Amino acid sequence: MATFSAEPGGDSPSVKPTSGQRLFEVHSPSSSLIVFPEDAPLRLESGQLLAPLSIAYQTYGTLNADKSNAILICHALTGDQHVANVHPITGKSGWWETLVGPGKPVDTNRFFVICPNILGGCMGSTGPASLNPKTGKPYGVDFPVITIGDMVDAQVRLIDHLGIDVLFSVIGGSMGGMQVLEWVTRQKHRVATAIPIATAPWHSAQNIAFHEVGRQAVMADPDWRSGNYYEAGVVPKNGLAVARMAAHITYLSEKALQGKFGRNLQDRKARSFSFDADFKIESYLRHQGSTFVDRFDANSYLYITRAMDYFDLEGAYGGKLANAFAGTTAEICVVSFTSDWLYPTRDSKAIVKALNAVAANVSFVEIESDKGHDAFLLDEPEFHATARGFLSAAAAKRGLAQASEAR
């Protein structure tokens, strides 16, 4: 029988496991964990079967009686399930605490928010660092290659387990936005509303190129040891740090980099004529790399970036993007940012055009911002007002109680 424990901000619902499945769930100070056993494997797009399957997740708020107020938050590449609580490793606030919480645009006084760690992740969900039941050792690169669709199929298992038939909304930015699009296309009648943010319907050649540079940096580190570094007790920190540094540049805009750092020197009045971090931007990137390796698994980075590379909704639906959205019933709000060159506005417009082609209910907002791709994670008032207005209007249309009534 499945067991449940209280989550931050609310109570987990009482749910019975599906007939024939031996599910179990445990609770730790950081996350709840549901485990689907070996006799309930997840079939991946590669054709391989993955079992057992663990999904770590956080919830906030309270699920209402008819389970109509659930919102699924999908995290980006280096995110995790700790969207609105203190991170157990870094001690920092949740990565989207500006958006999610009591009285915030995704109001946990009104909505029941679920945020799972993705399949392939490294914060409790099954990934390369998990034990391979065939060997009793960590999978390493024996872990099967996964896709964004596989991540969503794993999330469907969790939502089924929680007894939720239709999600009020699915929200995510960047890779999280790709998951939102997969929910809208794979689970057409199980999503009432959706907000894909700063994302694209496919991964471009440029983005694949940046990912390949990062992967090669990891694999060139002697401590990577062909992916088998777990048993050796080492971590390919240098390679992973360089991968993070390269990726982080793509998350910012030229204007943001120039405005924040310019050519300013770091803790010195003159050039050192060495390869120390003379410039503030160098010091900043080195800091980003060194702190990242303390919370993220190198093999997970390889697998997740590859999953993003494989993402191509147009290719998956006969070379016509509109085909992906045929029959979609969700009300969708697509959001982009003017200075995002990683997933530029033209990619969001391609999504909107495809949705319009099948007469879907879609709105589009381009936010003026100089903060680059990471703008969706930052304090952007227009973005927050957009999310709040869209969710509030959709909730009112569906008769969901106001926050004061929901408590």
C-alpha positions in Angstrom: 0.0 0.0 0.0 1.2 3.5 -0.8 2.0 5.7 2.2 2.1 9.5 2.2 3.5 12.2 4.4 2.8 15.9 4.6 4.7 18.1 2.2 5.8 21.7 2.6 2.8 24.0 2.5 0.1 21.3 2.3 -0.9 17.7 2.7 -0.3 14.9 0.2 -3.6 13.3 -0.9 -4.6 9.9 0.1 -4.3 7.6 -2.9 -4.4 3.9 -3.5 -1.9 2.3 -5.9 -3.1 1.0 -9.2 -4.3 -2.6 -9.0 -1.4 -5.1 -9.5 1.3 -2.5 -8.8 3.4 -2.6 -5.6 4.1 1.1 -5.1 5.8 2.7 -2.2 6.5 6.2 -1.2 8.9 7.6 1.4 9.3 11.0 2.8 12.6 12.7 3.7 13.3 16.2 4.9 14.0 17.3 1.3 11.5 15.4 -0.9 8.9 12.7 -1.3 9.9 9.8 -3.4 7.6 7.3 -5.2 9.0 4.1 -6.5 7.4 2.1 -9.3 8.8 -1.5 -9.0 10.5 -3.7 -11.5 7.2 -5.3 -12.6 5.9 -1.8 -13.7 8.6 -0.7 -16.2 8.6 2.6 -18.1 8.9 2.0 -21.9 11.3 4.6 -23.3 11.2 6.0 -26.8 14.4 4.1 -27.5 12.4 0.9 -27.0 14.2 0.0 -23.7 12.3 -0.7 -20.5 13.4 1.1 -17.3 12.6 -0.3 -13.9 12.5 0.3 -11.0 11.5 4.0 -11.5 11.9 6.5 -8.8 10.4 10.0 -8.9 11.3 12.6 -6.3 9.0 15.6 -6.0 7.8 18.5 -3.9 4.3 19.8 -3.4 3.0 23.1 -2.1 -0.6 24.1 -1.2 -3.6 21.8 -0.8 -5.3 19.6 -3.4 -9.0 20.5 -3.4 -11.8 18.0 -3.1 -12.4 17.4 -6.8 -8.6 17.6 -7.6 -9.1 20.4 -10.1 -6.5 22.9 -8.8 -3.3 21.0 -9.5 -0.5 22.8 -11.3 2.6 20.9 -12.5 5.8 22.9 -12.6 8.5 21.5 -15.0 12.0 22.5 -14.3 14.8 23.5 -16.7 18.1 21.7 -17.4 19.9 22.4 -14.1 16.8 22.8 -12.0 15.2 20.3 -9.7 12.1 19.8 -7.6 12.9 22.5 -5.0 11.0 25.2 -6.8 9.8 27.2 -3.8 11.6 25.9 -0.7 15.1 26.1 0.7 17.4 23.8 -1.3 18.8 21.0 0.9 22.3 21.1 -0.6 22.9 24.8 -1.4 20.8 26.3 1.4 19.5 28.8 -1.2 15.9 29.7 -1.8 13.8 27.9 -4.3 14.7 28.5 -7.9 11.3 30.0 -8.8 10.3 31.5 -5.4 9.6 34.8 -7.2 6.7 33.1 -9.1 5.5 30.3 -6.8 4.2 30.7 -3.2 1.4 32.2 -1.1 0.0 35.3 -2.8 2.4 35.0 -5.7 1.4 34.5 -9.4 1.2 30.8 -8.9 -0.6 31.2 -5.6 -0.2 28.2 -3.3 -3.1 29.5 -1.2 -5.3 28.7 -4.3 -3.4 26.0 -6.2 -1.8 22.6 -5.4 1.6 22.8 -7.0 3.6 19.7 -7.9 7.3 19.9 -9.0 9.0 16.6 -9.8 12.7 16.0 -10.4 13.0 14.8 -14.0 13.8 11.3 -15.2 17.6 11.4 -15.6 18.0 13.9 -12.9 20.2 13.7 -9.8 18.0 14.8 -6.9 16.2 11.6 -6.2 14.6 10.6 -9.5 16.1 7.7 -11.4 19.2 8.7 -13.4 22.7 7.6 -14.2 23.8 7.7 -10.5 21.0 5.3 -9.5 21.7 1.6 -8.9 21.4 -0.6 -11.9 19.4 -3.6 -10.6 21.3 -5.9 -13.0 24.7 -5.1 -11.5 24.0 -3.6 -8.1 26.3 -0.7 -9.2 25.4 2.8 -10.5 24.3 2.9 -14.1 26.8 5.4 -15.3 26.7 5.4 -19.1 24.8 2.1 -19.1 21.7 4.2 -18.3 19.5 4.3 -21.4 19.4 7.5 -23.4 16.2 9.3 -22.7 14.0 12.0 -24.3 11.9 14.9 -23.1 8.9 12.7 -23.9 10.2 10.0 -21.6 10.5 12.6 -18.8 6.8 13.5 -19.4 5.7 9.9 -19.4 7.4 9.4 -16.0 5.6 12.5 -14.8 2.3 11.0 -16.0 3.0 8.1 -13.7 3.3 10.5 -10.8 0.1 12.4 -11.7 -1.8 9.1 -12.1 -0.5 8.0 -8.7 -1.8 11.2 -7.1 -5.2 10.5 -8.5 -5.4 13.6 -10.7 -7.2 13.2 -14.0 -6.8 16.7 -15.4 -4.1 19.2 -14.4 -5.3 22.8 -14.1 -2.0 23.9 -15.6 1.4 22.8 -16.7 4.1 25.5 -16.5 7.8 25.6 -17.3 10.6 27.6 -18.9 13.4 26.5 -21.3 13.6 22.7 -21.1 10.6 22.9 -18.7 8.8 24.6 -21.6 9.6 21.6 -23.8 8.0 19.4 -21.2 4.9 21.6 -21.2 4.7 21.2 -25.0 5.0 17.4 -24.7 2.2 17.4 -22.1 0.0 19.5 -24.4 0.6 17.1 -27.3 0.9 13.7 -25.6 -1.8 14.3 -23.0 -4.2 16.4 -25.0 -7.2 16.0 -22.7 -5.4 16.0 -19.3 -4.2 19.7 -19.4 -6.7 22.5 -18.9 -4.1 25.4 -19.3 -0.4 25.6 -20.1 2.3 28.2 -20.0 5.4 27.3 -22.1 8.0 30.0 -21.4 11.2 30.9 -23.2 11.2 27.7 -25.1 11.1 26.2 -28.6 9.4 23.3 -30.5 12.8 21.9 -31.5 16.4 22.2 -30.5 18.4 24.2 -33.0 21.8 23.3 -34.5 23.3 26.2 -32.5 21.9 24.8 -29.3 23.1 21.3 -30.1 26.5 22.7 -30.7 26.7 24.4 -27.3 25.6 21.2 -25.6 28.2 19.1 -27.5 31.0 21.5 -26.3 29.7 21.0 -22.7 29.6 17.2 -23.1 33.1 17.0 -24.6 34.4 19.1 -21.7 33.0 16.6 -19.2 34.2 13.6 -21.1 37.7 15.0 -21.5 38.1 15.3 -17.8 40.3 12.3 -16.7 38.1 11.9 -13.6 35.1 11.1 -15.8 36.6 7.6 -16.3 34.2 6.7 -19.2 31.3 7.5 -16.9 32.3 5.1 -14.1 33.6 7.7 -11.6 31.1 6.8 -8.8 32.9 3.7 -7.6 36.3 5.5 -7.8 35.1 8.2 -5.5 36.0 11.0 -7.8 34.0 13.6 -9.7 34.9 15.2 -13.1 34.6 18.6 -11.5 36.8 20.5 -13.9 35.0 19.3 -17.0 31.6 19.8 -15.5 32.5 23.3 -14.3 33.7 24.3 -17.8 30.4 22.9 -19.3 28.5 25.0 -16.9 30.5 28.1 -17.7 30.0 27.8 -21.4 26.2 27.2 -20.9 25.8 30.0 -18.6 27.0 32.5 -21.2 24.0 31.5 -23.3 21.6 32.2 -20.5 22.5 35.9 -20.5 22.3 38.7 -23.1 25.3 40.8 -24.3 23.7 43.9 -22.8 23.3 42.2 -19.4 26.9 41.0 -19.4 28.2 44.4 -20.5 26.0 46.2 -18.0 26.9 44.0 -15.0 30.5 43.3 -15.7 31.8 45.3 -18.6 35.6 45.2 -18.7 35.9 45.8 -15.0 38.7 44.1 -13.2 38.2 41.7 -10.2 39.7 42.8 -6.9 42.7 44.5 -8.5 43.6 47.8 -9.9 45.8 46.6 -12.8 46.1 43.7 -15.1 48.1 40.8 -13.6 49.7 39.7 -16.9 48.8 36.1 -16.0 45.9 33.7 -16.6 44.3 34.5 -13.2 40.7 35.8 -13.3 41.6 39.4 -14.0 38.1 40.4 -15.2 34.9 40.3 -13.1 33.2 38.2 -15.8 35.9 35.6 -15.6 35.6 35.4 -11.8 31.8 35.2 -12.1 31.9 32.3 -14.6 34.4 30.4 -12.5 32.2 30.8 -9.5 29.2 29.5 -11.5 31.2 26.5 -12.5 32.6 25.7 -9.1 29.3 25.9 -7.2 27.5 23.9 -9.9 29.6 20.8 -9.4 28.5 20.6 -5.8 24.9 20.0 -6.6 24.8 18.3 -10.1 25.9 15.0 -11.4 28.1 15.0 -14.5 26.5 12.0 -16.2 23.0 13.6 -15.6 24.3 16.6 -17.5 25.2 14.5 -20.4 21.9 12.6 -20.5 19.7 15.7 -20.1 21.5 17.8 -22.7 21.1 14.9 -25.1 17.4 14.6 -24.4 17.1 18.3 -25.3 19.0 17.8 -28.5 16.6 15.1 -29.5 13.6 17.3 -29.0 11.8 18.0 -32.3 8.0 18.3 -32.2 7.9 19.0 -35.9 9.9 16.0 -36.9 7.9 13.8 -34.6 4.6 14.7 -36.3 5.4 14.2 -40.0 7.4 17.5 -40.5 4.4 19.7 -39.8 4.3 21.3 -36.4 0.6 22.0 -36.5 0.0 18.2 -36.5 1.5 18.0 -33.0 -1.3 20.2 -31.6 -4.3 18.8 -33.5 -7.0 18.0 -31.0 -5.3 20.0 -28.2 -8.0 21.3 -25.8 -5.7 23.3 -23.4 -5.9 27.1 -23.2 -2.2 28.1 -23.8 -0.3 31.2 -23.0 3.1 31.3 -24.8 5.7 33.7 -23.3 9.1 34.9 -24.8 11.6 37.6 -24.0 13.1 40.1 -26.4 16.8 39.5 -25.4 16.6 35.7 -25.3 19.0 34.5 -28.1 19.0 30.9 -26.9 15.3 30.4 -27.6 14.4 33.6 -29.5 10.9 35.0 -30.0 10.7 33.5 -33.5 10.6 30.0 -31.9 7.7 31.0 -29.7 5.9 32.5 -32.7 6.4 29.2 -34.5 4.5 27.5 -31.7 1.7 30.1 -31.8 1.4 29.9 -35.6 1.0 26.1 -35.3 -1.6 26.4 -32.6 -3.5 28.9 -34.6 -3.4 26.6 -37.6 -5.5 24.1 -35.6 -7.7 26.7 -34.0 -6.3 26.2 -30.6 -7.0 28.6 -27.7 -3.7 30.5 -27.6 -2.4 33.8 -26.5 1.1 35.2 -26.9 3.2 37.7 -24.9 6.7 38.9 -25.7 8.2 40.5 -22.6 10.6 43.4 -23.1 13.7 42.5 -21.1 17.5 42.9 -21.4 18.2 39.9 -19.1 18.5 37.2 -21.7 17.2 33.7 -21.5 17.3 33.7 -17.7 14.7 36.4 -17.5 12.0 33.8 -16.8 13.8 33.0 -13.5 14.2 36.6 -12.4 12.0 39.3 -11.0 10.3 40.5 -14.2 7.0 42.3 -13.2 5.4 42.1 -16.7 6.0 38.3 -16.8 4.6 37.8 -13.3 1.6 40.0 -14.1 1.0 37.9 -17.3 1.2 34.6 -15.4 -1.0 35.9 -12.6 -3.6 37.3 -15.0 -3.7 34.2 -17.2 -4.1 31.8 -14.3 -6.6 33.9 -12.4 -8.8 34.3 -15.5 -8.6 30.6 -16.2 -9.4 29.7 -12.6 -12.4 32.0 -12.5 -13.7 30.6 -15.8 -13.5 27.1 -14.2 -15.1 28.1 -10.9 -12.0 27.6 -8.8 -12.3 29.3 -5.4 -10.4 32.5 -4.7 -7.4 32.2 -2.4 -9.3 33.4 0.6 -11.9 30.7 0.0 -9.4 27.9 -0.8 -7.8 28.0 2.6 
